[in-house]
């Protein structure tokens, strides 16, 4: 019997078989390429971390080697990822940041010198990324190395008029305090505001400006332990440092 290729049954069966074959092929290709995709994503993250350490223009293998050489530990706290690196025998803390820009998510890494006596930070380097900001405007937070380098050396945390620590690093339209302020990206005020809010939320955990229902002493102890992880300093000595800071604040 001759097959009726114009019948509804034939069309439905043919379409179903075609869909199954295409779905199988897509699943096969996805599974085959996933390890390579995961490796590329991991390498991109490592490069972003290195950018925040002011290390750029490395190819894949060189970036992998440099990352392994410098980054030696990770700390997760309250959903915040903090990497520990050592450069010229100085511990550097690298903070992962996430926020919202004008059209979508923004992210980045900011590395910082940490003074264990004052519990304060200064920017060592910064790198910002975005999902869908406008080219030439908001996208400059990623594309402009010059703008990212403006953060280097800025003070992140400082004592306010109330005697308490606050996040003082900010992005403004007109810089009045070069020690703590960076001028916003021209024509991208809302994206700049998003970066500013992202920074304040990231470091506000350490000043108590973002309430996490966490004991401040436990938080300070965790930070100091991470900083002094390779030393023989005892918990008692760390607690003395915390108490000295509190006395100075009072």
C-alpha beads as a LAMMPS data file, in Angstrom:
LAMMPS data file: protein, C-alpha beads

250 atoms
249 bonds

1 atom types
1 bond types

-500.0 500.0 xlo xhi
-500.0 500.0 ylo yhi
-500.0 500.0 zlo zhi

Masses

1 110.0

Atoms # bond

1 1 1 0.000 0.000 0.000
2 1 1 1.335 3.375 -0.981
3 1 1 2.169 5.653 1.942
4 1 1 0.050 8.794 1.996
5 1 1 2.573 11.534 2.778
6 1 1 -0.160 14.144 2.847
7 1 1 -2.164 12.558 5.652
8 1 1 -2.325 14.115 9.115
9 1 1 -1.028 10.936 10.726
10 1 1 2.067 10.895 8.513
11 1 1 2.834 14.550 9.221
12 1 1 2.437 14.098 13.011
13 1 1 4.593 10.959 13.124
14 1 1 7.243 12.486 10.853
15 1 1 7.382 15.678 12.962
16 1 1 7.601 13.699 16.210
17 1 1 10.501 11.576 14.927
18 1 1 12.297 14.683 13.654
19 1 1 11.874 16.457 17.013
20 1 1 13.239 13.425 18.893
21 1 1 16.283 13.191 16.601
22 1 1 17.044 16.933 16.870
23 1 1 16.595 16.892 20.657
24 1 1 18.956 13.908 20.918
25 1 1 21.584 15.637 18.792
26 1 1 21.337 18.877 20.797
27 1 1 21.622 16.967 24.080
28 1 1 24.648 15.067 22.753
29 1 1 26.394 18.239 21.580
30 1 1 25.625 20.030 24.867
31 1 1 27.015 17.154 26.922
32 1 1 30.094 16.864 24.718
33 1 1 30.866 20.602 24.892
34 1 1 29.917 21.232 28.544
35 1 1 33.354 20.396 30.033
36 1 1 34.944 22.851 27.600
37 1 1 32.316 25.502 28.392
38 1 1 32.807 25.032 32.148
39 1 1 36.578 25.318 31.727
40 1 1 36.182 28.549 29.743
41 1 1 33.858 30.023 32.383
42 1 1 36.290 29.073 35.157
43 1 1 39.197 30.616 33.249
44 1 1 37.219 33.815 32.651
45 1 1 36.523 34.115 36.391
46 1 1 40.211 33.617 37.172
47 1 1 41.140 36.314 34.670
48 1 1 38.646 38.717 36.285
49 1 1 40.244 38.051 39.671
50 1 1 43.683 38.741 38.174
51 1 1 42.365 41.954 36.599
52 1 1 41.341 43.064 40.097
53 1 1 44.960 42.455 41.120
54 1 1 46.122 44.716 38.248
55 1 1 47.397 41.743 36.232
56 1 1 46.146 41.765 32.645
57 1 1 46.969 40.601 29.112
58 1 1 47.713 36.987 30.019
59 1 1 46.683 34.110 27.780
60 1 1 44.864 31.043 29.128
61 1 1 47.803 28.971 30.400
62 1 1 49.659 31.998 31.787
63 1 1 46.517 33.179 33.606
64 1 1 45.965 29.720 35.103
65 1 1 49.559 29.603 36.353
66 1 1 49.519 33.138 37.782
67 1 1 46.200 32.529 39.549
68 1 1 47.533 29.321 41.118
69 1 1 50.657 31.191 42.210
70 1 1 48.885 34.115 43.864
71 1 1 45.466 32.967 45.094
72 1 1 45.845 30.532 47.975
73 1 1 42.570 30.414 49.917
74 1 1 38.834 31.131 49.793
75 1 1 36.452 32.282 52.498
76 1 1 32.661 32.265 52.146
77 1 1 30.760 34.454 54.550
78 1 1 27.093 35.467 54.505
79 1 1 26.900 34.673 50.794
80 1 1 30.007 36.742 50.124
81 1 1 32.998 35.104 48.440
82 1 1 36.404 36.352 49.558
83 1 1 39.647 35.136 48.008
84 1 1 43.014 35.423 49.711
85 1 1 46.108 36.200 47.660
86 1 1 49.693 37.036 48.491
87 1 1 51.665 39.576 46.474
88 1 1 55.203 40.594 47.437
89 1 1 54.644 38.800 50.770
90 1 1 51.607 40.977 51.539
91 1 1 48.190 39.341 52.045
92 1 1 45.582 40.798 49.695
93 1 1 41.858 40.156 50.109
94 1 1 39.697 39.893 46.965
95 1 1 35.966 40.520 47.373
96 1 1 33.397 39.181 44.934
97 1 1 30.643 41.737 44.238
98 1 1 27.195 41.486 42.637
99 1 1 24.645 44.202 41.963
100 1 1 22.258 45.750 39.428
101 1 1 23.034 48.243 36.696
102 1 1 20.662 50.121 34.401
103 1 1 19.655 47.190 32.164
104 1 1 20.756 44.117 34.069
105 1 1 23.130 42.556 36.534
106 1 1 26.608 43.898 37.224
107 1 1 29.410 42.170 39.054
108 1 1 33.075 42.493 39.825
109 1 1 36.018 41.876 42.071
110 1 1 37.764 44.377 44.306
111 1 1 41.070 43.573 45.943
112 1 1 42.139 45.346 49.095
113 1 1 45.005 45.902 51.458
114 1 1 43.818 45.110 54.971
115 1 1 45.111 46.782 58.122
116 1 1 44.469 44.319 60.978
117 1 1 45.003 46.983 63.619
118 1 1 42.324 49.349 62.365
119 1 1 40.259 46.657 60.553
120 1 1 40.189 49.032 57.576
121 1 1 40.704 48.452 53.841
122 1 1 42.304 50.310 50.948
123 1 1 41.715 49.373 47.316
124 1 1 44.536 47.407 45.704
125 1 1 42.705 46.965 42.386
126 1 1 39.235 46.638 40.862
127 1 1 37.468 45.042 37.920
128 1 1 33.788 45.374 37.011
129 1 1 31.622 43.386 34.588
130 1 1 28.048 43.670 33.285
131 1 1 25.362 41.714 31.488
132 1 1 23.771 44.269 29.184
133 1 1 24.876 47.859 29.727
134 1 1 24.967 50.370 26.861
135 1 1 28.168 50.321 24.796
136 1 1 30.182 53.496 25.262
137 1 1 28.189 54.464 28.352
138 1 1 27.363 52.003 31.144
139 1 1 29.544 49.340 29.506
140 1 1 32.553 51.520 30.347
141 1 1 32.567 50.032 33.845
142 1 1 33.973 46.924 32.110
143 1 1 35.651 48.347 29.011
144 1 1 37.555 51.258 30.571
145 1 1 40.680 50.097 32.377
146 1 1 41.430 53.763 33.055
147 1 1 38.187 54.130 35.042
148 1 1 38.807 50.938 37.001
149 1 1 42.307 52.133 37.922
150 1 1 40.837 55.262 39.516
151 1 1 39.829 53.082 42.477
152 1 1 43.423 52.058 43.302
153 1 1 44.566 53.448 46.637
154 1 1 41.132 54.708 47.690
155 1 1 40.106 54.198 51.300
156 1 1 37.135 51.841 51.606
157 1 1 36.171 52.141 55.263
158 1 1 36.516 55.113 57.574
159 1 1 35.222 56.486 60.825
160 1 1 32.141 58.683 60.571
161 1 1 31.094 61.640 62.689
162 1 1 29.207 59.194 64.919
163 1 1 32.476 57.461 65.842
164 1 1 31.505 54.289 63.989
165 1 1 32.996 52.722 60.864
166 1 1 31.232 53.305 57.549
167 1 1 31.875 52.483 53.897
168 1 1 33.341 55.765 52.653
169 1 1 34.387 54.671 49.161
170 1 1 31.847 56.165 46.759
171 1 1 31.192 57.081 43.134
172 1 1 30.082 60.679 42.695
173 1 1 29.434 63.244 39.954
174 1 1 31.950 65.668 41.418
175 1 1 34.945 64.464 43.420
176 1 1 35.472 66.471 46.575
177 1 1 37.495 63.921 48.544
178 1 1 40.108 62.252 46.283
179 1 1 40.981 59.815 49.064
180 1 1 37.554 58.153 49.043
181 1 1 35.698 59.257 45.894
182 1 1 35.759 58.250 42.210
183 1 1 33.964 60.239 39.512
184 1 1 31.091 58.445 37.795
185 1 1 31.172 57.220 34.203
186 1 1 30.152 60.078 31.892
187 1 1 26.605 59.587 30.622
188 1 1 26.021 56.531 32.808
189 1 1 24.887 57.889 36.158
190 1 1 22.458 55.045 36.907
191 1 1 25.027 52.347 36.142
192 1 1 27.581 54.215 38.272
193 1 1 25.035 54.360 41.081
194 1 1 24.632 50.601 40.750
195 1 1 28.378 50.090 41.157
196 1 1 28.376 52.451 44.139
197 1 1 25.538 50.514 45.808
198 1 1 27.282 47.210 45.051
199 1 1 30.464 48.402 46.774
200 1 1 28.610 49.703 49.816
201 1 1 26.642 46.463 50.178
202 1 1 29.787 44.337 49.815
203 1 1 31.821 46.146 52.447
204 1 1 28.842 47.207 54.553
205 1 1 28.839 43.678 55.948
206 1 1 32.096 44.499 57.709
207 1 1 30.908 47.798 59.168
208 1 1 27.511 46.576 60.365
209 1 1 25.651 48.856 57.948
210 1 1 23.994 45.790 56.435
211 1 1 22.334 43.881 59.238
212 1 1 23.104 40.169 59.042
213 1 1 22.170 39.354 62.625
214 1 1 25.786 38.422 63.311
215 1 1 27.858 39.156 66.359
216 1 1 30.407 41.837 65.410
217 1 1 33.134 40.202 67.505
218 1 1 32.664 36.870 65.713
219 1 1 32.804 38.683 62.401
220 1 1 36.033 40.486 63.311
221 1 1 37.569 37.248 64.593
222 1 1 36.742 35.455 61.336
223 1 1 38.312 38.211 59.287
224 1 1 41.484 38.303 61.371
225 1 1 41.843 34.511 61.315
226 1 1 41.637 34.556 57.543
227 1 1 44.246 37.320 57.343
228 1 1 46.658 35.641 59.767
229 1 1 45.943 32.060 58.636
230 1 1 49.626 31.160 58.122
231 1 1 50.892 32.660 61.381
232 1 1 51.071 31.290 64.908
233 1 1 49.024 34.092 66.430
234 1 1 46.544 32.765 68.997
235 1 1 42.828 33.464 69.386
236 1 1 43.636 35.322 72.603
237 1 1 45.975 37.682 70.777
238 1 1 43.410 38.261 68.053
239 1 1 40.787 39.038 70.681
240 1 1 43.133 41.604 72.221
241 1 1 43.380 43.342 68.841
242 1 1 39.598 43.480 68.609
243 1 1 39.278 44.851 72.151
244 1 1 41.913 47.503 71.496
245 1 1 39.994 48.671 68.439
246 1 1 36.752 48.853 70.418
247 1 1 38.447 50.907 73.149
248 1 1 39.778 53.337 70.520
249 1 1 36.286 53.725 69.070
250 1 1 34.797 54.440 72.496

Bonds

1 1 1 2
2 1 2 3
3 1 3 4
4 1 4 5
5 1 5 6
6 1 6 7
7 1 7 8
8 1 8 9
9 1 9 10
10 1 10 11
11 1 11 12
12 1 12 13
13 1 13 14
14 1 14 15
15 1 15 16
16 1 16 17
17 1 17 18
18 1 18 19
19 1 19 20
20 1 20 21
21 1 21 22
22 1 22 23
23 1 23 24
24 1 24 25
25 1 25 26
26 1 26 27
27 1 27 28
28 1 28 29
29 1 29 30
30 1 30 31
31 1 31 32
32 1 32 33
33 1 33 34
34 1 34 35
35 1 35 36
36 1 36 37
37 1 37 38
38 1 38 39
39 1 39 40
40 1 40 41
41 1 41 42
42 1 42 43
43 1 43 44
44 1 44 45
45 1 45 46
46 1 46 47
47 1 47 48
48 1 48 49
49 1 49 50
50 1 50 51
51 1 51 52
52 1 52 53
53 1 53 54
54 1 54 55
55 1 55 56
56 1 56 57
57 1 57 58
58 1 58 59
59 1 59 60
60 1 60 61
61 1 61 62
62 1 62 63
63 1 63 64
64 1 64 65
65 1 65 66
66 1 66 67
67 1 67 68
68 1 68 69
69 1 69 70
70 1 70 71
71 1 71 72
72 1 72 73
73 1 73 74
74 1 74 75
75 1 75 76
76 1 76 77
77 1 77 78
78 1 78 79
79 1 79 80
80 1 80 81
81 1 81 82
82 1 82 83
83 1 83 84
84 1 84 85
85 1 85 86
86 1 86 87
87 1 87 88
88 1 88 89
89 1 89 90
90 1 90 91
91 1 91 92
92 1 92 93
93 1 93 94
94 1 94 95
95 1 95 96
96 1 96 97
97 1 97 98
98 1 98 99
99 1 99 100
100 1 100 101
101 1 101 102
102 1 102 103
103 1 103 104
104 1 104 105
105 1 105 106
106 1 106 107
107 1 107 108
108 1 108 109
109 1 109 110
110 1 110 111
111 1 111 112
112 1 112 113
113 1 113 114
114 1 114 115
115 1 115 116
116 1 116 117
117 1 117 118
118 1 118 119
119 1 119 120
120 1 120 121
121 1 121 122
122 1 122 123
123 1 123 124
124 1 124 125
125 1 125 126
126 1 126 127
127 1 127 128
128 1 128 129
129 1 129 130
130 1 130 131
131 1 131 132
132 1 132 133
133 1 133 134
134 1 134 135
135 1 135 136
136 1 136 137
137 1 137 138
138 1 138 139
139 1 139 140
140 1 140 141
141 1 141 142
142 1 142 143
143 1 143 144
144 1 144 145
145 1 145 146
146 1 146 147
147 1 147 148
148 1 148 149
149 1 149 150
150 1 150 151
151 1 151 152
152 1 152 153
153 1 153 154
154 1 154 155
155 1 155 156
156 1 156 157
157 1 157 158
158 1 158 159
159 1 159 160
160 1 160 161
161 1 161 162
162 1 162 163
163 1 163 164
164 1 164 165
165 1 165 166
166 1 166 167
167 1 167 168
168 1 168 169
169 1 169 170
170 1 170 171
171 1 171 172
172 1 172 173
173 1 173 174
174 1 174 175
175 1 175 176
176 1 176 177
177 1 177 178
178 1 178 179
179 1 179 180
180 1 180 181
181 1 181 182
182 1 182 183
183 1 183 184
184 1 184 185
185 1 185 186
186 1 186 187
187 1 187 188
188 1 188 189
189 1 189 190
190 1 190 191
191 1 191 192
192 1 192 193
193 1 193 194
194 1 194 195
195 1 195 196
196 1 196 197
197 1 197 198
198 1 198 199
199 1 199 200
200 1 200 201
201 1 201 202
202 1 202 203
203 1 203 204
204 1 204 205
205 1 205 206
206 1 206 207
207 1 207 208
208 1 208 209
209 1 209 210
210 1 210 211
211 1 211 212
212 1 212 213
213 1 213 214
214 1 214 215
215 1 215 216
216 1 216 217
217 1 217 218
218 1 218 219
219 1 219 220
220 1 220 221
221 1 221 222
222 1 222 223
223 1 223 224
224 1 224 225
225 1 225 226
226 1 226 227
227 1 227 228
228 1 228 229
229 1 229 230
230 1 230 231
231 1 231 232
232 1 232 233
233 1 233 234
234 1 234 235
235 1 235 236
236 1 236 237
237 1 237 238
238 1 238 239
239 1 239 240
240 1 240 241
241 1 241 242
242 1 242 243
243 1 243 244
244 1 244 245
245 1 245 246
246 1 246 247
247 1 247 248
248 1 248 249
249 1 249 250
